[in-house]
Amino acid sequence: MGMVWSPYAPAPERNFMTFRPLHDRVVIRRAEGELVSK
């Protein structure tokens, strides 16, 4: 997960933890969008 997170997550780990649910939703939506577009 660290590799997926590093480009998106802010440097401080507390923010990293705070934004985790939001980021997960963004990734899920992107994955769904890619599947739909294909």
C-alpha distance matrix in Angstrom:
0.0 3.8 5.4 5.1 6.1 8.6 11.2 11.5 11.2 14.5 15.0 16.1 13.7 16.1 15.7 11.9 12.5 15.4 14.0 11.0 13.3 14.8 11.7 10.7 14.3 14.5 11.8 13.8 17.0 16.1 15.3 18.6 20.5 19.7 20.8 23.9 24.8 24.8
3.8 0.0 3.8 5.5 5.0 5.9 9.3 10.3 9.5 12.2 12.0 13.5 11.5 14.5 14.2 10.5 12.0 15.1 13.9 11.6 14.7 15.8 12.7 12.7 16.4 16.0 13.8 16.4 19.2 18.1 17.8 21.2 22.7 21.8 23.4 26.4 26.9 27.1
5.4 3.8 0.0 3.8 5.5 5.6 7.8 9.8 10.4 13.3 13.4 15.7 14.3 17.4 16.5 13.0 15.0 17.6 15.8 13.7 16.5 17.0 13.4 13.6 16.9 15.8 13.2 16.0 18.5 16.7 16.4 20.1 21.1 19.8 21.6 24.7 24.8 24.7
5.1 5.5 3.8 0.0 3.8 6.0 7.0 7.8 9.1 12.6 13.8 15.9 14.6 17.1 15.6 12.1 13.9 16.0 13.6 11.4 13.7 13.8 10.2 10.2 13.3 12.0 9.4 12.3 14.7 13.0 12.9 16.5 17.6 16.6 18.5 21.4 21.6 21.9
6.1 5.0 5.5 3.8 0.0 3.8 5.8 5.5 5.6 9.1 10.4 12.3 11.0 13.4 11.8 8.4 10.6 12.6 10.4 8.8 11.8 11.8 8.4 9.4 12.7 11.6 10.1 13.2 15.4 14.3 14.9 18.2 19.2 18.8 20.9 23.4 23.8 24.5
8.6 5.9 5.6 6.0 3.8 0.0 3.8 5.5 5.5 7.9 8.2 11.0 10.7 13.6 12.1 9.1 12.2 14.3 12.3 11.6 14.9 14.6 11.3 13.0 16.0 14.5 13.2 16.6 18.4 16.9 17.8 21.2 21.7 21.1 23.6 26.0 25.9 26.6
11.2 9.3 7.8 7.0 5.8 3.8 0.0 3.8 6.1 8.3 9.7 12.9 13.4 15.9 13.6 11.2 14.4 15.7 13.1 12.9 15.8 14.5 11.1 13.3 15.7 13.3 12.3 16.0 17.2 15.1 16.6 20.0 19.8 19.2 22.1 24.3 23.7 24.7
11.5 10.3 9.8 7.8 5.5 5.5 3.8 0.0 3.8 6.7 9.3 11.9 12.2 14.0 11.1 9.0 12.1 12.7 9.7 10.0 12.6 11.0 7.8 10.6 12.7 10.4 10.3 14.0 14.9 13.5 15.4 18.4 18.3 18.4 21.3 23.1 22.9 24.3
11.2 9.5 10.4 9.1 5.6 5.5 6.1 3.8 0.0 3.8 6.5 8.4 8.5 10.2 7.6 5.4 8.8 9.7 7.5 8.1 11.4 10.6 8.1 10.9 13.4 12.1 12.2 15.6 16.9 16.2 17.9 20.8 21.1 21.5 24.1 25.9 26.0 27.5
14.5 12.2 13.3 12.6 9.1 7.9 8.3 6.7 3.8 0.0 3.8 5.8 7.5 9.0 6.3 5.9 9.6 10.0 8.7 10.5 13.8 12.8 11.1 14.3 16.4 15.1 15.8 19.1 20.1 19.5 21.5 24.2 24.4 24.9 27.6 29.2 29.2 30.9
15.0 12.0 13.4 13.8 10.4 8.2 9.7 9.3 6.5 3.8 0.0 3.8 6.3 8.8 7.6 7.2 10.7 11.9 11.6 12.8 16.4 16.0 14.3 17.0 19.6 18.5 18.7 22.0 23.4 22.6 24.3 27.2 27.5 27.7 30.3 32.2 32.2 33.5
16.1 13.5 15.7 15.9 12.3 11.0 12.9 11.9 8.4 5.8 3.8 0.0 3.8 5.5 5.5 6.3 8.9 10.1 10.9 12.4 15.9 16.0 15.0 17.5 20.1 19.7 20.1 23.1 24.7 24.4 26.0 28.7 29.3 29.8 32.2 34.1 34.4 35.8
13.7 11.5 14.3 14.6 11.0 10.7 13.4 12.2 8.5 7.5 6.3 3.8 0.0 3.8 5.4 4.6 6.1 8.5 9.8 10.3 13.9 14.8 13.8 15.7 18.6 18.8 18.9 21.5 23.5 23.6 24.7 27.4 28.5 29.0 31.0 33.0 33.7 35.0
16.1 14.5 17.4 17.1 13.4 13.6 15.9 14.0 10.2 9.0 8.8 5.5 3.8 0.0 3.8 5.3 5.2 6.2 8.7 9.9 12.9 14.0 14.0 15.9 18.3 18.9 19.7 21.9 23.8 24.3 25.7 27.9 29.1 30.0 32.0 33.7 34.6 36.1
15.7 14.2 16.5 15.6 11.8 12.1 13.6 11.1 7.6 6.3 7.6 5.5 5.4 3.8 0.0 3.8 5.3 4.8 6.0 8.3 11.2 11.3 11.3 13.8 15.9 16.0 17.2 19.7 21.0 21.5 23.3 25.5 26.2 27.3 29.5 31.0 31.7 33.5
11.9 10.5 13.0 12.1 8.4 9.1 11.2 9.0 5.4 5.9 7.2 6.3 4.6 5.3 3.8 0.0 3.8 5.6 5.6 6.1 9.8 10.4 9.3 11.4 14.2 14.3 14.7 17.3 19.1 19.3 20.7 23.1 24.2 24.9 26.9 28.8 29.5 31.0
12.5 12.0 15.0 13.9 10.6 12.2 14.4 12.1 8.8 9.6 10.7 8.9 6.1 5.2 5.3 3.8 0.0 3.8 5.6 5.2 8.2 10.0 10.0 11.1 13.8 14.9 15.4 17.3 19.4 20.3 21.3 23.4 24.9 25.9 27.5 29.3 30.5 32.0
15.4 15.1 17.6 16.0 12.6 14.3 15.7 12.7 9.7 10.0 11.9 10.1 8.5 6.2 4.8 5.6 3.8 0.0 3.8 5.6 7.4 8.4 9.6 11.3 13.1 14.2 15.6 17.3 18.8 20.1 21.6 23.3 24.5 26.0 27.7 29.1 30.3 32.1
14.0 13.9 15.8 13.6 10.4 12.3 13.1 9.7 7.5 8.7 11.6 10.9 9.8 8.7 6.0 5.6 5.6 3.8 0.0 3.8 5.7 5.3 6.0 8.5 10.1 10.6 12.2 14.2 15.5 16.5 18.3 20.0 21.0 22.5 24.4 25.7 26.7 28.6
11.0 11.6 13.7 11.4 8.8 11.6 12.9 10.0 8.1 10.5 12.8 12.4 10.3 9.9 8.3 6.1 5.2 5.6 3.8 0.0 3.9 5.5 5.1 6.0 8.6 9.9 10.5 12.2 14.2 15.3 16.3 18.2 19.8 21.0 22.5 24.2 25.5 27.0
13.3 14.7 16.5 13.7 11.8 14.9 15.8 12.6 11.4 13.8 16.4 15.9 13.9 12.9 11.2 9.8 8.2 7.4 5.7 3.9 0.0 3.8 5.5 5.1 6.3 8.8 10.0 10.6 12.4 14.3 15.4 16.5 18.3 20.0 21.2 22.5 24.2 26.0
14.8 15.8 17.0 13.8 11.8 14.6 14.5 11.0 10.6 12.8 16.0 16.0 14.8 14.0 11.3 10.4 10.0 8.4 5.3 5.5 3.8 0.0 3.8 5.4 5.2 6.4 8.8 10.0 10.7 12.5 14.4 15.4 16.5 18.5 20.2 21.1 22.4 24.5
11.7 12.7 13.4 10.2 8.4 11.3 11.1 7.8 8.1 11.1 14.3 15.0 13.8 14.0 11.3 9.3 10.0 9.6 6.0 5.1 5.5 3.8 0.0 3.8 5.3 5.0 6.2 8.6 9.8 10.5 12.3 14.2 15.1 16.5 18.4 19.8 20.8 22.6
10.7 12.7 13.6 10.2 9.4 13.0 13.3 10.6 10.9 14.3 17.0 17.5 15.7 15.9 13.8 11.4 11.1 11.3 8.5 6.0 5.1 5.4 3.8 0.0 3.8 5.4 5.1 6.1 8.6 9.9 10.5 12.3 14.1 15.4 16.6 18.3 19.8 21.3
14.3 16.4 16.9 13.3 12.7 16.0 15.7 12.7 13.4 16.4 19.6 20.1 18.6 18.3 15.9 14.2 13.8 13.1 10.1 8.6 6.3 5.2 5.3 3.8 0.0 3.8 5.4 5.1 6.1 8.6 9.8 10.5 12.1 14.2 15.3 16.3 18.0 20.0
14.5 16.0 15.8 12.0 11.6 14.5 13.3 10.4 12.1 15.1 18.5 19.7 18.8 18.9 16.0 14.3 14.9 14.2 10.6 9.9 8.8 6.4 5.0 5.4 3.8 0.0 3.8 5.4 5.1 6.2 8.6 9.9 10.4 12.2 14.3 15.2 16.1 18.3
11.8 13.8 13.2 9.4 10.1 13.2 12.3 10.3 12.2 15.8 18.7 20.1 18.9 19.7 17.2 14.7 15.4 15.6 12.2 10.5 10.0 8.8 6.2 5.1 5.4 3.8 0.0 3.8 5.5 5.1 6.1 8.6 9.7 10.5 12.4 14.2 15.2 16.6
13.8 16.4 16.0 12.3 13.2 16.6 16.0 14.0 15.6 19.1 22.0 23.1 21.5 21.9 19.7 17.3 17.3 17.3 14.2 12.2 10.6 10.0 8.6 6.1 5.1 5.4 3.8 0.0 3.8 5.4 5.1 6.2 8.5 9.9 10.6 12.3 14.1 15.5
17.0 19.2 18.5 14.7 15.4 18.4 17.2 14.9 16.9 20.1 23.4 24.7 23.5 23.8 21.0 19.1 19.4 18.8 15.5 14.2 12.4 10.7 9.8 8.6 6.1 5.1 5.5 3.8 0.0 3.8 5.4 5.1 6.0 8.5 9.8 10.3 12.0 14.2
16.1 18.1 16.7 13.0 14.3 16.9 15.1 13.5 16.2 19.5 22.6 24.4 23.6 24.3 21.5 19.3 20.3 20.1 16.5 15.3 14.3 12.5 10.5 9.9 8.6 6.2 5.1 5.4 3.8 0.0 3.8 5.4 5.0 6.1 8.6 9.7 10.3 12.2
15.3 17.8 16.4 12.9 14.9 17.8 16.6 15.4 17.9 21.5 24.3 26.0 24.7 25.7 23.3 20.7 21.3 21.6 18.3 16.3 15.4 14.4 12.3 10.5 9.8 8.6 6.1 5.1 5.4 3.8 0.0 3.8 5.4 5.2 6.3 8.7 9.9 10.8
18.6 21.2 20.1 16.5 18.2 21.2 20.0 18.4 20.8 24.2 27.2 28.7 27.4 27.9 25.5 23.1 23.4 23.3 20.0 18.2 16.5 15.4 14.2 12.3 10.5 9.9 8.6 6.2 5.1 5.4 3.8 0.0 3.8 5.4 5.1 6.1 8.5 10.0
20.5 22.7 21.1 17.6 19.2 21.7 19.8 18.3 21.1 24.4 27.5 29.3 28.5 29.1 26.2 24.2 24.9 24.5 21.0 19.8 18.3 16.5 15.1 14.1 12.1 10.4 9.7 8.5 6.0 5.0 5.4 3.8 0.0 3.8 5.4 5.0 6.0 8.5
19.7 21.8 19.8 16.6 18.8 21.1 19.2 18.4 21.5 24.9 27.7 29.8 29.0 30.0 27.3 24.9 25.9 26.0 22.5 21.0 20.0 18.5 16.5 15.4 14.2 12.2 10.5 9.9 8.5 6.1 5.2 5.4 3.8 0.0 3.8 5.4 5.1 6.2
20.8 23.4 21.6 18.5 20.9 23.6 22.1 21.3 24.1 27.6 30.3 32.2 31.0 32.0 29.5 26.9 27.5 27.7 24.4 22.5 21.2 20.2 18.4 16.6 15.3 14.3 12.4 10.6 9.8 8.6 6.3 5.1 5.4 3.8 0.0 3.8 5.6 5.3
23.9 26.4 24.7 21.4 23.4 26.0 24.3 23.1 25.9 29.2 32.2 34.1 33.0 33.7 31.0 28.8 29.3 29.1 25.7 24.2 22.5 21.1 19.8 18.3 16.3 15.2 14.2 12.3 10.3 9.7 8.7 6.1 5.0 5.4 3.8 0.0 3.8 5.4
24.8 26.9 24.8 21.6 23.8 25.9 23.7 22.9 26.0 29.2 32.2 34.4 33.7 34.6 31.7 29.5 30.5 30.3 26.7 25.5 24.2 22.4 20.8 19.8 18.0 16.1 15.2 14.1 12.0 10.3 9.9 8.5 6.0 5.1 5.6 3.8 0.0 3.8
24.8 27.1 24.7 21.9 24.5 26.6 24.7 24.3 27.5 30.9 33.5 35.8 35.0 36.1 33.5 31.0 32.0 32.1 28.6 27.0 26.0 24.5 22.6 21.3 20.0 18.3 16.6 15.5 14.2 12.2 10.8 10.0 8.5 6.2 5.3 5.4 3.8 0.0
